[in-house]
């Protein structure tokens, strides 16, 4: 890789994209409404547990529409129950594990983890530590790849709130970029105004990893109709027969 390529990979998204994040997210929410009749016709869930983890400075409140949709499909869906996600410095791992335990009824059932941005990094790390209880991981605009810390417009605020927790050690970054040993889907958008979209893609994954591109903003990924469609399709995958996603289901099934 050349020095120029490396610079491109870790550069922050263009300022225009960052400034337009809020209005674009609102537009995605508006476009979600007419798509709901179709989305409610997606395959019914099998009742397994699904946890939706919020992004940096996000909370369960912002993800309530997505959680309600997943419940409508038939999943035992819930948020992470830890309030606002301010970063690893304020992350209570023991409490998070208790919340997972609640959704899985004491570990009796595997859980699917859906994480937005920083929440997706948490989800991947949970799956890495506890692959026995994680059915699959789906990250939405999560900068787990190399250069993810330098390629984020939120990095300065993150550093301010987590001054002693910056995870920039080479070995640690290598671990974050490695796919967890469960089916793993990375959803990303080239219109991302918060993180460099290249760092939200899985490189050198295993045979049950996939990157899926959508149109939209970073902040609107949990309110994006295409993302909801992808989530409904991925969560309906049989636990023992994972197949890659296709916009044309007949192409892969």
PLY file of the C-alpha trace (Angstrom):
ply
format ascii 1.0
element vertex 253
property float x
property float y
property float z
element edge 252
property int vertex1
property int vertex2
end_header
0.00 0.00 0.00
1.37 3.39 -0.94
1.63 6.34 1.42
-1.01 8.14 -0.64
-3.46 5.20 -0.31
-2.84 5.04 3.42
-3.62 8.76 3.75
-6.90 8.33 1.87
-7.95 5.42 4.08
-7.53 7.28 7.37
-8.75 10.69 6.26
-11.91 12.06 7.84
-15.11 12.32 5.77
-15.63 15.57 3.90
-16.95 18.42 6.02
-19.99 18.82 3.76
-21.06 15.24 4.49
-20.59 15.85 8.22
-22.65 19.07 8.21
-25.47 17.37 6.29
-25.74 14.36 8.62
-28.78 15.58 10.59
-30.98 16.61 7.64
-30.06 13.45 5.74
-30.99 11.29 8.75
-34.35 13.07 8.97
-34.91 12.41 5.27
-34.16 8.71 5.77
-36.71 8.56 8.58
-39.29 10.24 6.33
-38.59 7.74 3.53
-38.88 4.88 6.01
-42.60 5.53 6.57
-43.88 4.61 3.07
-41.61 1.54 3.10
-43.13 0.09 6.29
-45.91 -1.93 4.59
-43.28 -3.79 2.55
-40.91 -4.18 5.48
-43.68 -5.70 7.62
-44.02 -8.43 4.99
-40.46 -9.65 5.57
-40.01 -13.20 6.96
-41.30 -13.66 10.50
-38.69 -14.01 13.20
-38.06 -17.26 15.05
-38.18 -15.60 18.47
-34.46 -15.53 19.16
-32.96 -12.63 21.12
-31.65 -9.51 19.35
-29.84 -6.66 21.06
-29.43 -3.27 19.36
-26.39 -1.37 20.68
-26.30 2.41 20.12
-23.48 4.38 18.58
-21.24 6.92 20.30
-23.39 9.45 22.21
-26.50 7.50 21.17
-28.98 5.71 23.40
-31.80 3.18 23.27
-34.31 5.99 22.78
-32.98 6.77 19.30
-33.20 3.07 18.36
-36.74 2.51 19.62
-38.32 2.45 16.12
-35.91 -0.30 15.02
-36.44 -2.32 18.20
-40.23 -2.07 17.80
-39.94 -3.26 14.20
-37.86 -6.27 15.18
-40.39 -7.13 17.87
-43.19 -6.91 15.30
-41.32 -9.45 13.19
-41.24 -11.81 16.16
-37.82 -11.36 17.76
-37.11 -10.91 21.45
-35.52 -7.54 20.72
-34.23 -4.92 23.11
-31.69 -2.17 23.60
-28.55 -2.38 25.65
-30.09 -0.72 28.74
-27.00 1.30 29.68
-28.14 4.83 28.84
-26.04 7.05 26.59
-22.98 5.47 24.97
-20.14 7.79 25.97
-17.35 5.36 25.13
-15.37 2.61 26.79
-14.44 4.77 29.79
-18.06 4.67 30.97
-18.91 1.18 29.69
-20.09 -1.17 32.45
-19.22 -4.57 30.97
-20.78 -6.50 33.85
-24.09 -4.68 33.47
-24.01 -5.19 29.70
-23.51 -8.91 30.22
-26.49 -8.92 32.59
-28.64 -7.23 29.95
-27.57 -9.87 27.42
-28.38 -12.55 29.98
-31.91 -11.13 30.32
-32.57 -11.25 26.58
-31.16 -14.76 26.22
-32.97 -16.01 29.33
-29.82 -17.00 31.10
-27.91 -18.05 28.00
-30.51 -20.62 26.98
-30.77 -19.04 23.53
-28.11 -17.48 21.27
-28.38 -13.76 20.64
-27.90 -11.69 17.50
-26.10 -8.39 18.07
-26.85 -5.32 15.94
-24.49 -2.44 16.66
-24.51 1.07 15.26
-21.09 2.73 14.92
-19.23 2.27 18.25
-22.00 -0.13 19.30
-20.96 -2.39 16.43
-17.40 -2.51 17.75
-18.77 -3.54 21.15
-20.91 -6.21 19.46
-17.92 -7.65 17.62
-15.88 -7.79 20.81
-18.70 -9.52 22.71
-18.90 -12.11 19.92
-15.13 -12.55 20.07
-15.24 -13.25 23.81
-18.48 -15.25 23.85
-19.03 -16.93 20.47
-20.95 -19.66 22.31
-23.90 -17.31 22.97
-23.74 -15.07 19.87
-25.64 -16.18 16.78
-24.39 -13.39 14.50
-23.14 -9.81 14.47
-24.36 -7.02 12.22
-22.48 -3.71 12.39
-23.85 -0.47 10.95
-21.18 2.06 10.01
-18.77 0.76 12.66
-15.13 1.91 12.22
-13.45 -1.30 13.34
-10.96 -1.31 10.47
-7.39 -0.01 10.40
-7.34 3.76 10.72
-10.82 3.87 12.21
-9.75 6.14 15.06
-8.01 8.68 12.80
-10.74 8.60 10.16
-13.60 9.77 12.38
-15.06 13.25 12.75
-16.12 12.26 16.27
-12.60 11.33 17.42
-11.88 14.61 19.25
-15.04 14.37 21.35
-14.35 10.70 21.97
-10.84 11.47 23.17
-12.15 14.20 25.47
-14.62 11.81 27.10
-12.22 8.86 27.09
-8.77 10.43 27.64
-7.08 7.25 28.88
-8.94 4.76 26.74
-7.82 5.44 23.18
-7.32 2.00 21.63
-4.46 2.71 19.22
-1.97 -0.04 20.05
-1.06 -1.94 16.88
-1.99 -5.36 18.29
-5.29 -4.02 19.62
-6.20 -2.39 16.32
-5.33 -5.65 14.57
-7.73 -7.48 16.88
-10.55 -5.01 16.23
-10.10 -5.39 12.48
-10.25 -9.19 12.65
-13.72 -10.66 12.15
-15.21 -12.42 15.20
-15.70 -16.20 14.81
-19.45 -15.96 14.05
-21.45 -14.91 10.98
-20.60 -11.22 10.58
-22.19 -8.60 8.36
-20.77 -5.09 7.97
-23.20 -2.51 6.57
-21.61 0.72 5.35
-22.41 3.82 3.31
-20.10 5.90 1.17
-22.16 8.89 2.24
-20.92 8.50 5.82
-20.18 11.91 7.29
-18.85 10.66 10.64
-16.42 7.81 9.91
-14.38 6.93 6.84
-16.55 4.32 5.12
-13.50 2.20 4.24
-12.90 1.53 7.95
-16.45 0.15 8.30
-15.76 -2.71 5.88
-14.50 -6.17 6.76
-11.27 -7.11 5.00
-9.71 -10.58 5.09
-12.75 -12.10 6.74
-13.82 -15.75 6.93
-16.41 -17.56 4.78
-19.29 -16.16 6.84
-18.46 -12.46 6.59
-19.95 -9.95 4.17
-19.92 -6.22 3.47
-23.17 -4.62 2.28
-23.32 -1.09 0.92
-26.39 1.12 1.33
-27.21 4.71 0.41
-27.57 7.09 3.33
-25.97 8.92 6.22
-24.10 7.61 9.25
-26.58 8.86 11.85
-29.56 7.60 9.87
-28.44 3.99 9.50
-30.84 2.70 12.16
-33.70 4.60 10.45
-32.84 3.54 6.91
-35.39 1.39 5.05
-32.69 -0.54 3.18
-30.93 -1.32 6.46
-34.18 -2.59 8.00
-34.66 -4.82 4.95
-31.14 -6.19 5.35
-31.61 -6.77 9.08
-34.88 -8.63 8.55
-33.21 -10.85 5.94
-30.07 -11.52 7.99
-31.89 -12.23 11.26
-34.16 -14.73 9.49
-31.15 -16.79 8.39
-31.16 -20.30 9.92
-28.51 -20.55 12.62
-26.94 -23.58 10.93
-27.27 -22.48 7.30
-25.91 -18.96 6.85
-26.01 -17.67 3.28
-24.67 -14.34 1.94
-27.15 -11.53 1.43
-28.42 -10.68 -2.04
-30.85 -7.97 -3.15
-32.17 -10.73 -5.42
-32.85 -13.69 -3.08
-33.14 -16.13 -6.01
-29.49 -15.45 -6.77
-28.27 -17.15 -3.61
-31.11 -19.45 -2.46
0 1
1 2
2 3
3 4
4 5
5 6
6 7
7 8
8 9
9 10
10 11
11 12
12 13
13 14
14 15
15 16
16 17
17 18
18 19
19 20
20 21
21 22
22 23
23 24
24 25
25 26
26 27
27 28
28 29
29 30
30 31
31 32
32 33
33 34
34 35
35 36
36 37
37 38
38 39
39 40
40 41
41 42
42 43
43 44
44 45
45 46
46 47
47 48
48 49
49 50
50 51
51 52
52 53
53 54
54 55
55 56
56 57
57 58
58 59
59 60
60 61
61 62
62 63
63 64
64 65
65 66
66 67
67 68
68 69
69 70
70 71
71 72
72 73
73 74
74 75
75 76
76 77
77 78
78 79
79 80
80 81
81 82
82 83
83 84
84 85
85 86
86 87
87 88
88 89
89 90
90 91
91 92
92 93
93 94
94 95
95 96
96 97
97 98
98 99
99 100
100 101
101 102
102 103
103 104
104 105
105 106
106 107
107 108
108 109
109 110
110 111
111 112
112 113
113 114
114 115
115 116
116 117
117 118
118 119
119 120
120 121
121 122
122 123
123 124
124 125
125 126
126 127
127 128
128 129
129 130
130 131
131 132
132 133
133 134
134 135
135 136
136 137
137 138
138 139
139 140
140 141
141 142
142 143
143 144
144 145
145 146
146 147
147 148
148 149
149 150
150 151
151 152
152 153
153 154
154 155
155 156
156 157
157 158
158 159
159 160
160 161
161 162
162 163
163 164
164 165
165 166
166 167
167 168
168 169
169 170
170 171
171 172
172 173
173 174
174 175
175 176
176 177
177 178
178 179
179 180
180 181
181 182
182 183
183 184
184 185
185 186
186 187
187 188
188 189
189 190
190 191
191 192
192 193
193 194
194 195
195 196
196 197
197 198
198 199
199 200
200 201
201 202
202 203
203 204
204 205
205 206
206 207
207 208
208 209
209 210
210 211
211 212
212 213
213 214
214 215
215 216
216 217
217 218
218 219
219 220
220 221
221 222
222 223
223 224
224 225
225 226
226 227
227 228
228 229
229 230
230 231
231 232
232 233
233 234
234 235
235 236
236 237
237 238
238 239
239 240
240 241
241 242
242 243
243 244
244 245
245 246
246 247
247 248
248 249
249 250
250 251
251 252
